[in-house]
């Protein structure tokens, strides 16, 4: 660790510790890869030096701002991801033919891609920029695994639990391999019977994971209970609050987030910032664990410092600073004027535009 002056040479360096303003508002979290927009932000806050890690982040190119703002995913991450996707497909196919693979086979694939993704600030870019003919379930599994381990890190769980959550996320929808394809891939609305069939993926997943060599009851429970909601509105058991293990609560958050980001119903892709807003709403409605959602949402919001957004008033603004208490209502700049969305409650961010 060392201190570095706040100027353009800081781009691409990695923050060694959380950085706060004078009045204790989190500016940038530990492990942020610093962009040109961050340098401007620090200069505005009159911060003259910051603590950074020694080396530059691996795979991070000089023009990080472009990488972040133009949805240009890091090549290495994309390569690892595509390779993992391929292997995931063959393992999941194997599972569908009732030859349940060993847990270690899943773990091997997942660990590689998780490792790679975690090093990148552009994680979300990598996950949500990729389009392809590959089946939704494989990609969703991989994404949810990555998101689960990210959330576990954000809430400061230990390494063992972080690894567990990655695997749990990766395997949560394995039971879908037992749901008839014509139901699973049916375009349009499902009938009541068809939906009941889809819901069974939780039970199938539980059984499949229980049978796996090296698995555990909690891992199987994660597949069983990832559609439960804290207010009792989920399935298959309509559990409430603490009856749902916290691991399954984390999984529910990651699952919903990826589902929103990957939803193809809308032509315009939902950005992670917008997905985070929806997640926040669900948490406020008592369905998701609000403490965990708030940490996750804050992390995502921080990725959008320096990005352009459109307000519900139609005006374009730049996101300047994320507040600790209400990350979804940042300080924004409209031409020369600053607007604090915490105070202007009628205004909301409608769409991220760059
Ligand atoms: Fe599911």
Boltz pocket constraint, residues with backbone or C-beta under 6 A from the ligand:
constraints:
  - pocket:
      binder: B
      contacts: [[A, 172], [A, 173], [A, 201], [A, 226], [A, 227]]
      max_distance: 6.0
